[in-house]
Amino acid sequence: MPDIYVNPEAIPAAVVEEIKHSLERRAATPQQSAALTSYLSDVDFPEGARVLDIGCGTGPQARRLAGWPGVREVVGVDQLEPFLERARELAAEIPNLSFQQADARELPFADGSFDVVVLHTLLTHVPGPDGVLSEVHRVLRPGGCVAIYDGDFSTMSVATSDADPLQACINAFVKGNVHDKWLVRRLPQILIEAGFAPQAARSHGHLETTTPALTKGWTERGALYMYQWGRIDVAMRDALVVECHRRIEIGAFYGFMNYVSLIATRA
């Protein structure tokens, strides 16, 4: 099954609502908040920087950027207008932040119009990420910076042993939500080929045990996908969810994925 983000207009309204909430929940976790601070600290923001957040979703990263030292203006873009409607509501009191609908592969901005571009958990969902990076290169000023943060989905796991049945849920989640789970491992080369000079790279492990905010949802969503795809029946779907909850209740749950940040400058 393809990544649901490949055709955003086909995502059911109920799922869009669920994603809107999940984007804010993810950004609010201590792990993701710390990762954002960490990789933004690697960016050389010039005084009065104009920043573009591509694939901004409901805007949690854009809101942080709007208050970052040196930043004058932030523009967030996303394909899904329901995300942008929520983003505007949450940022109503932030005067230097605006949002507009746009496709990352065809940005409505002039050449060299931004000092920094942020791609936060976007590229693994995009067929042909080189097309996005070409647009990023175009809208960045010479010497401008791109900051990329994304998941190494090949590392996503809730398994605690070989052939753990819950790992099948994770594998289904990746299949249904990610276009290219190996992308971040090829990004250094892709960036060079797109005309960027890599500057910094970091690993940001997201580990959850007693109070899983993300990995519990990944597991439940994966069980639902397998049921929807006809791979398991409703009894098995429910049993997998019950097992996930049981592990959480007794302190036996373990969920992990590694995220990667890469900072590069435009030649």
N, C-alpha and C positions, 0 to 999 in steps of 0.2 A: 504494500500500500504506500502511496506517495506521502510525502510531508504535507500536512494540511495547509501550511503557509505558502506552498507553491501557487495555489489558486485561492487567494484570500477571500474573494467574493463568494466562493462556494462554501465557506465555513458556516455552519448553522448558527443562528442567532444565539441560541442557548450556550453554545460553545464559545462564541465571542465574549459573552458576558462572563463566563467562567475564566477565560484567559485574562480579561481585564482585571479581575480580582487577583489572579495568580501572579501577574506581573508586579503588582504592588506588594503582595506577600513576599515574593522572592527578593525584591529590592530591600525590604525591611529586615531581612535576616541579618544577624551580625556578620556572617561569613561574606555575604554579597556586599554589604555596606563597606566592610574592611577592604574587600578586593577593589571596589570602585575608588576608594581613597588611595589605595596603593598604586594603581596604574595611572590615575590622573596625576599623581605626584611625579611620575616619570615624564610628563608632558611639559615642554617649555612654552607656557602660555605667554605671549607678548602682552605688554600693557595695552589694554583696550581691545583685547582679542574678540574676534567675531567667530562663533563656534557653531557648527552644524552637527546635529545629532540625527543620524539616519537610522530609520527603524526604531523610532523613539517610543512606540507603544503608548502607554498612558503617561509617559513623561517623567518617571522617577529619576532617571539619570540627568535629564535636561534640567530638572529643578535643582539638583545638586550643582550642575555646571553653572547655572545662572548666578550662584553665590560664590563661585570659585574665585580666588584672588587673580586679578588681572583681566577677568572676563567682562566685556562690555555688553555683549548681546549673544543670545542663544536662539537658534531656530531649530525646531524639531520637525521632522517629516516622517510620515508613515503612510502606507497604502490604505489602511483601514480607517475610515472616518469615525466609526464608533470609538476606536481607541483615542482618536484626536479630540472627540467631544469630551471624553473623560479627562484627558490631559489638560484641556482648556479650563475645565471646572477646577481641577486641583491646583492650577497655576494662576488662578484669577488675580491673585494679589502680587504677582511677580512681574514687574513692568518691563524687564529686559528679556522676557521669554515669550516667543510666539510659536505657533504651530501651523503647518499646512500639509495638505495631502499631496503626495508625490511618489513616484516609482524611483527606487534607488538607482535604476539603470538609465533613467532619463530625468535628471534633476533640472528644475526650472530656475537655475541660478547662473549668473555670468561667470566667465572664466576668472579664476584667481580671486573669488569674492570672499573666501574664508581663510582664517589663520589656522584653525584646527577643525578636524572632522572626527567624530566619534562613531564607531560601529560597535554597538553593544549587543551581543548575542543575535547578530543579523546574518552573517555570511554563511553559516552552516545551513540556513534555510533557503538560500538563493541558488537556483541553477545558473551556472556560469558566473561565479563571483568575480572573475576578471573583468566583466562588464561593469560591475559596481565600482571596482577599484579604478577603472578607467575614468569614470565620472568623478570619483573622489579626486583623482589626480588633476582633472580639469578644473574643478571648482576651488582647489587649494591654491594659494599664492605660492610662488617659488620659495622653497625653504619652509613651507607650512608643514604641519604634522598631522598624521592620521594615528588614532588610537583604536586598536581592535581588541575586543574582549569576547571570547567565545568558549564554548564547551568542547572538550575533547571527549566526545560521546562514546568513543571506544572504551573509555574507562568507567562508564556509568555502571554501578553495581549495587545490589542489595543482597548478594549471595553470601552465605556464611559457610558454604561447603560446596563440593563438586555436585553438579546437577541439582542445585537448589531450585525448587519449582518457582519461587518468586522471581528468579532471574529471567524467566520466560516473560514475565510481565514487563520488566525493564527493556528486554530486547524488542518487545512489541511497541513500547512507548517510543523508542528510538526510531523504529521503522515508520511509525505514524506521525512523528513530529520533527524529523530531521532529514534534510536532503542529502547531506554528505557528512557522515560521522567522523571521517578521517581528515577533514579539511584543515584543521589548525596545524596538523603535522606537516602540511605542504605550504603553509602560508609564507614562511620566510622566502622561499624560492618564488612564489607567486608575486609577492611584493616587489622583489627585485626585477622580475620580468615586467611589472607594471610601471616601473620607473621610480620606485621608492628605495630609500636606503634604510634598512632596519637599524634601530638604535638600542632598543631595550626589549627584553622578554622576561616574563615572570610566570610562575606557576601558582595557582590559587586553588588549593584543595577545598572542596565543600563536603564536610563530613557531618552526618547527623546520626544520633543514637537515641537518646531518651525522648526528645521532642522534635521529631522530623517534620519540618515545614514544607520541604520540597519533595524529598524522596518518597514519602508516603503517597503524595499525589501522583508522582510518576508511576508508582506501583499500581495504584487503583486505576489510573487511566489506561495502563497497559493491559490490565485484566479486562477492562471494558472493550478495548480494541480487539482483543482476541475473540471475545464473544461476538462483537459486531461483524468480524470477518468470518465467522462460522468455524473457528478453530477449536472452540470449547463450548460447552453448553452452559446454561445459566447457573446450574449447581456448581460447576467448577469455577465459574467466575466468582460466585459468592464465597466459595471456599478459599480462594486465593486472597480475597479481601479480608476475610476473617483471620486468616493466618498472618497477614500483615499486621492487623490490629492486635492480635495475640502477642506477637513479638514485641510490639511497642509497650503493651501493658506489663509484660514481665521483664522488660529491660534487655531483650535479646535482639532488638532491631539494629541493623547497621546499613546505612546508605551513604554512598560516596560518588562524587564525580570530580575530576580535575578540570578546572578552567584555566585558560591561557590568555595572557595579555601580550600584545606586540605593539611597539611604538616605532613608527618609521617617518622619515621626512621626505618631502617631495623634492626631486632634483630640480 
